[in-house]
């Protein structure tokens, strides 16, 4: 059964817009995890701002269509502007970071009850119709797991790098291994691992407590033959900052968490050969 000519033309034009957009973006990175609850969005947001602080032109695509949390974490308000002439969507800007997310388009606590094709279609539109312009980095914060959105983003965004976020717990490492293998099967050139929640920094004595153990992410990365980009401790301030819309990298640049993210940004740029 042949495709409707008008539909085929629309798809061709969309593909052309994606290709034109990608040509303006030097490096494209997807951030994902094998399971939820590992702080993937926290890593994506803070890594993006670490790159901004290093003077890289950076964009962040919130590809978690049904659970878009990026705007809350960075204090982003308002709606993105749509150019009436060419219908392109302008990314919102917050402290030097270009951002697009489904969140501003939702009313209050309205859920996004969409099947896979609709969620994938939204991601495709973010890649084709958002006027990202010239960027050094575009990061995509993906939903947890290995479902439709991960496949769509990998196939349409053509990332050169995947960052897999895990915690030191074995149950998280097990899912992280699957995510690393998925990145390999998708032929993503560079795959790196970040260990989040690597020890709790006591707010009273500043000592580290190995709440979820430590070192599991680095060991797993070594076993799977992929680079380990760094570890991030738990600190009470990072939770407060996320709730208040102030990423840890911006709130206190001398904190252990901020320094961890800056080191991960350094390792990321070295791996991708900046």
C-alpha positions as CSV (number, residue, x, y, z in Angstrom):
1,X,0.0,0.0,0.0
2,X,1.6,3.3,-1.2
3,X,1.8,6.4,1.0
4,X,-0.5,9.3,0.3
5,X,1.5,11.8,-1.9
6,X,0.8,14.7,0.5
7,X,1.9,12.7,3.5
8,X,5.1,11.6,1.7
9,X,5.9,15.2,0.8
10,X,5.4,16.4,4.4
11,X,7.8,13.6,5.7
12,X,10.3,14.6,3.1
13,X,10.2,18.3,4.0
14,X,10.4,17.4,7.7
15,X,13.5,15.2,7.1
16,X,15.1,18.1,5.2
17,X,14.4,20.5,8.1
18,X,16.0,18.0,10.5
19,X,19.1,17.6,8.3
20,X,19.4,21.4,8.0
21,X,19.2,21.8,11.8
22,X,21.7,19.0,12.5
23,X,24.3,20.6,10.2
24,X,24.4,23.6,12.5
25,X,25.0,21.5,15.6
26,X,28.6,20.3,16.1
27,X,28.0,17.7,18.9
28,X,24.8,15.9,19.8
29,X,24.6,13.9,23.1
30,X,21.8,11.8,24.5
31,X,21.5,11.3,28.3
32,X,19.6,8.2,29.3
33,X,19.4,5.5,31.9
34,X,18.2,1.9,32.1
35,X,15.8,2.7,35.0
36,X,14.1,5.7,36.6
37,X,15.0,7.4,39.8
38,X,18.8,7.7,39.1
39,X,18.9,11.5,38.7
40,X,19.2,11.4,34.9
41,X,17.6,14.8,34.4
42,X,19.7,16.3,37.2
43,X,22.8,15.1,35.4
44,X,21.6,16.4,32.0
45,X,20.7,19.9,33.3
46,X,23.9,20.4,35.3
47,X,26.1,19.0,32.6
48,X,24.4,21.4,30.1
49,X,25.1,24.4,32.4
50,X,28.7,23.2,33.0
51,X,29.2,23.4,29.2
52,X,27.6,26.8,29.1
53,X,30.1,27.9,31.8
54,X,32.9,26.6,29.6
55,X,31.6,29.1,26.9
56,X,30.1,26.4,24.7
57,X,26.9,27.3,22.9
58,X,24.6,24.7,24.3
59,X,21.0,23.5,23.9
60,X,18.9,21.1,26.0
61,X,16.0,19.1,24.5
62,X,13.7,17.7,27.1
63,X,12.7,14.4,25.3
64,X,10.9,13.0,28.3
65,X,7.5,13.8,26.8
66,X,5.3,12.3,29.5
67,X,7.5,13.5,32.4
68,X,9.1,16.8,31.4
69,X,11.0,18.2,34.4
70,X,13.7,20.3,32.9
71,X,11.8,23.7,33.1
72,X,11.1,23.1,36.8
73,X,14.7,22.3,37.6
74,X,16.0,25.5,35.9
75,X,13.2,27.9,36.8
76,X,12.0,28.3,33.2
77,X,8.6,30.0,32.8
78,X,6.4,31.1,29.9
79,X,5.8,29.6,26.4
80,X,8.2,29.3,23.5
81,X,7.7,31.8,20.7
82,X,6.4,30.5,17.4
83,X,7.5,32.5,14.3
84,X,4.2,33.2,12.4
85,X,6.0,33.4,9.1
86,X,7.8,30.1,8.9
87,X,6.1,28.4,11.9
88,X,9.4,27.6,13.5
89,X,9.6,27.3,17.3
90,X,12.2,29.4,19.1
91,X,13.9,27.6,22.0
92,X,13.5,29.3,25.3
93,X,16.6,30.7,27.0
94,X,17.6,30.5,30.6
95,X,21.0,31.8,31.8
96,X,22.7,31.1,28.5
97,X,21.1,27.7,27.9
98,X,18.7,27.1,25.0
99,X,15.8,24.8,26.0
100,X,12.7,23.2,24.5
101,X,10.3,21.1,26.5
102,X,6.7,19.9,26.4
103,X,6.1,21.2,30.0
104,X,5.2,24.8,29.1
105,X,2.6,23.5,26.7
106,X,0.7,21.6,29.5
107,X,-1.8,23.1,31.8
108,X,-1.2,22.6,35.5
109,X,-1.0,18.9,36.3
110,X,-2.4,17.7,33.0
111,X,-1.0,14.3,32.1
112,X,0.4,13.4,28.7
113,X,-1.5,10.2,27.9
114,X,0.1,9.4,24.5
115,X,1.0,6.2,22.9
116,X,4.5,5.7,21.5
117,X,4.0,7.1,18.0
118,X,2.7,10.4,19.3
119,X,5.6,10.8,21.8
120,X,8.1,10.0,19.0
121,X,6.3,12.5,16.8
122,X,6.8,15.2,19.4
123,X,10.5,14.5,19.6
124,X,10.8,14.6,15.8
125,X,9.0,17.9,15.7
126,X,11.4,19.3,18.3
127,X,14.3,18.3,16.0
128,X,12.7,19.6,12.8
129,X,10.8,22.7,13.8
130,X,12.8,24.2,16.6
131,X,15.2,26.9,15.4
132,X,18.3,25.8,17.4
133,X,20.7,27.8,15.3
134,X,24.5,27.3,15.6
135,X,25.3,25.2,18.7
136,X,28.4,23.5,20.0
137,X,26.3,21.0,21.9
138,X,22.8,19.8,21.9
139,X,21.9,17.5,24.8
140,X,18.7,15.4,24.8
141,X,17.3,14.3,28.2
142,X,15.6,11.0,27.4
143,X,13.0,9.1,29.5
144,X,14.3,6.1,31.4
145,X,14.4,2.7,29.8
146,X,14.9,1.6,26.2
147,X,11.6,2.4,24.6
148,X,10.3,4.4,21.6
149,X,11.7,7.8,22.5
150,X,15.2,6.5,22.9
151,X,15.0,4.8,19.5
152,X,13.4,7.8,17.8
153,X,16.0,10.2,19.2
154,X,18.9,8.0,18.2
155,X,17.6,7.5,14.7
156,X,16.6,11.1,14.0
157,X,19.1,13.1,16.1
158,X,22.1,10.9,15.1
159,X,24.0,11.5,18.4
160,X,27.8,11.1,18.4
161,X,27.7,10.3,22.2
162,X,25.5,8.7,24.8
163,X,25.8,9.3,28.5
164,X,24.3,6.5,30.6
165,X,23.5,7.5,34.2
166,X,23.5,4.9,37.0
167,X,23.7,4.7,40.8
168,X,26.2,2.4,42.6
169,X,23.4,-0.1,43.5
170,X,23.5,-3.4,41.7
171,X,19.9,-3.2,40.7
172,X,20.7,0.1,38.8
173,X,23.9,-1.2,37.4
174,X,22.0,-4.2,35.9
175,X,19.7,-1.9,33.9
176,X,22.7,0.4,33.1
177,X,24.4,-2.5,31.4
178,X,21.4,-2.9,29.2
179,X,21.4,0.8,28.3
180,X,25.1,0.6,27.4
181,X,24.4,-2.3,25.2
182,X,21.6,-0.5,23.5
183,X,23.9,2.4,22.8
184,X,26.3,0.0,21.2
185,X,23.6,-1.6,19.1
186,X,22.5,1.8,17.9
187,X,26.1,2.4,16.7
188,X,26.6,5.5,18.9
189,X,30.3,6.2,18.6
190,X,31.0,7.3,22.1
191,X,29.3,5.9,25.2
192,X,30.2,7.1,28.7
193,X,29.0,6.3,32.2
194,X,28.2,8.6,35.0
195,X,27.7,7.4,38.6
196,X,25.2,9.5,40.4
197,X,24.3,9.4,44.2
198,X,27.9,8.3,44.9
199,X,28.0,8.9,48.6
200,X,26.0,11.3,50.8
201,X,27.7,14.4,52.0
202,X,26.6,15.0,55.6
203,X,25.3,18.6,55.9
204,X,26.7,18.8,59.5
205,X,30.2,17.3,59.3
206,X,30.8,17.3,55.5
207,X,31.9,13.6,55.7
208,X,30.7,11.3,53.0
209,X,28.4,8.4,53.8
210,X,28.3,5.5,51.3
211,X,24.5,5.4,51.3
212,X,24.2,3.3,48.1
213,X,27.8,2.1,48.0
214,X,30.3,3.6,45.6
215,X,32.5,2.6,42.7
216,X,30.0,0.3,41.0
217,X,29.5,2.5,38.0
218,X,33.3,2.8,37.3
219,X,33.8,-1.0,37.7
220,X,30.9,-1.7,35.4
221,X,32.1,0.8,32.8
222,X,35.6,-0.9,32.8
223,X,34.0,-4.4,32.4
224,X,32.0,-3.2,29.4
225,X,34.8,-1.4,27.8
226,X,33.3,2.1,27.9
227,X,34.8,5.3,29.5
228,X,33.8,6.3,33.0
229,X,33.1,10.1,33.0
230,X,32.9,10.7,36.7
231,X,30.8,10.3,39.9
232,X,28.5,12.8,41.7
233,X,27.8,12.7,45.4
234,X,24.4,13.4,47.0
235,X,24.1,16.7,48.7
236,X,21.1,18.3,50.3
237,X,21.6,21.5,48.4
238,X,21.2,19.8,45.0
239,X,17.6,18.8,46.0
240,X,16.8,22.3,47.3
241,X,18.3,23.8,44.1
242,X,16.3,21.6,41.8
243,X,13.1,22.4,43.6
244,X,13.9,26.1,43.5
245,X,14.9,26.1,39.8
246,X,18.6,26.7,40.5
247,X,21.0,24.0,39.2
248,X,23.9,23.1,41.6
249,X,26.5,24.1,39.0
250,X,25.2,27.6,39.1
251,X,24.4,28.0,42.8
252,X,27.8,27.2,44.3
253,X,30.6,26.7,41.9
254,X,33.0,25.6,44.7
255,X,30.7,22.8,46.0
256,X,31.8,19.2,45.5
257,X,28.8,18.6,43.3
258,X,29.6,21.6,41.0
259,X,33.2,20.5,40.8
260,X,32.1,17.0,39.9
261,X,29.9,18.2,37.0
262,X,32.7,20.5,35.7
263,X,35.0,17.5,35.7
264,X,32.4,15.4,33.9
265,X,32.1,18.2,31.3
266,X,35.9,18.2,30.8
267,X,35.9,14.4,30.4
268,X,33.0,14.7,27.9
269,X,34.7,17.3,25.7
270,X,38.0,15.3,25.8
271,X,36.2,12.1,24.8
272,X,34.4,13.8,21.9
273,X,37.7,15.4,20.9
274,X,36.9,19.1,21.3
